[in-house]
Amino acid sequence: MSEPHNHVAPDQRLLSLLVCPVTKSPLIYDSLTNELISEKAGLAFPVRDGIPVMLPDEARRLKD
């Protein structure tokens, strides 16, 4: 069981530079789930302690 992570939003300057590692499309920050959403890839990348985890294996699949 993993430890809970602080719900810290990533820096806005960092967000403006990040793109989806799968599709290279823009990401949308969801503050409710603390995730970066790639609508094109259908993936949600977690943000842990304010640091985006941009690994496809760590991403959650969005529901169709």
N, C-alpha and C positions, 0 to 999 in steps of 0.2 A: 504494500500500500504506500503510495507516495504522499509526501507531506504537502499540505496546502500552500499555495503561493500567494504572496501579497497581490492585491488588485491595484497595480500601479500602471497608469497609462503611459505608453511610450512617448518620447519627445516628438512634438509635431514636425520638427525639421527632419528627424529620422524617418517618420512616416512618409513625408513627401518624396523621399529618395527610394523607398522600398517598392519593389514590384513582386508579383507572384513568381516564385522560382520555377514553376511548371509552365506557365503561359506567358510570362513577362508582362502581364496586364496589371493595371492599377489595383491597389488594395483599399478596402474600406475598413476603418476601425469601428468595431462594435463595442461600446463601453459597457453594455449590459452583460455580455459574455466574456469580455476582455480578450477578444480575438481579432485577428486581421482576416477579413473575408475576401476571397477571390471568387467572384461570381462566375467568371469564365471557366475556372477549373472546378468549381463546386466544392471548394475546400475552405476550412476555417483554421488558421494558424494561431496557436495559443501565444499569449504574451505572459511571460513569467517574470515577476519582479521588475516589470518595466522593459524587459528585453524580449523582442519578438523571436520566436522559435520558428525559423523558416525552413524546416525540414519536412518534406512531403510525408515521411513516415510518422511524424508527430502531429500532422494535421487531422482534423475531424472532417469527415465527409458531410456535406450539407444534404439535407433531404431533398428529394426531387419534387 
